Amino acid sequence: MSVSTIGVLGLGLFGSAVARTLAENNVDVIAIDKNMDHVEEVLDEVPVAIQGDFTKIDHLMEAGFADCDEVIIATAEKLEDSIIAILNLKKLGIEKITVKTKNQDYQEVLLKVGATRVILPEVEIGVQLGIMLANPTVHELIKLDNHYNVVEFPYHPSWIGQSIVDIDFRNQYQTNIIAIQPAETNEFTIEFGPDYIVSKGDIFLGVTTDDAVKKLVD
């Protein structure tokens, strides 16, 4: 399997975190930012990090962005800059473009000009935090999209002694169980069947909806 090359436009807190994490996971990264201080902060951690203006297509070409499998526009300072960057990337043949924005009103515009995904980190984190604060027994929540989440949650006393199939998570809780950490271990396993019997102390990992989270912890 070939290694993906992912581009990151903008190396503020968000962009630098994305670039570093990708590099730590053995992804080839090309990053660009106008501010040399931002570039120098990741220079030793990211394969390619250069100073440049991502609204200028020649800067993107010189940096090698045409070779990227996907690009993240990681700054949300100006809508105009994001739009120009999207158009430049489309000219370079980039098909997968993720764009960060702070304004929900911009989402439709960015998608129309060519973004394949628009993220609002502040909104997404706020939703996750709100759900976890409202449901303290939800240990962790990863938002997959506008509807589905991956959640880690503990056993419910009423489940003890019942099998997965008897509890009927899919119909009763609108949740698909993808992993279980049995009470006697410290590791999750995906090797379990519908006849697995729930014990006190078990922890579950499941895919569920925002509305269904509360059912799991009531």
Number of C-alpha atoms within 10 A of each C-alpha: 3 5 9 15 17 22 30 26 27 27 27 16 11 13 22 23 14 18 29 18 15 19 17 12 8 13 18 18 24 24 30 25 22 15 15 15 12 20 23 14 14 19 16 11 16 22 16 18 25 20 18 21 18 27 19 13 18 13 16 23 15 11 20 15 27 19 16 21 16 18 25 23 24 25 22 16 12 10 16 12 17 24 21 16 23 27 18 20 26 17 12 17 14 19 16 17 22 21 25 21 23 17 13 12 9 12 18 11 14 22 17 10 14 19 26 14 14 20 17 16 13 12 13 15 14 12 15 18 14 12 18 18 12 11 17 12 16 18 14 16 21 14 18 12 10 9 10 16 21 20 22 20 22 18 18 16 11 10 15 15 13 15 16 18 13 13 17 15 16 14 9 11 17 18 23 15 19 15 18 23 18 18 14 10 11 9 11 15 14 11 9 13 10 11 11 15 18 23 18 16 16 19 21 19 23 20 22 23 20 15 13 16 24 16 13 21 14 8
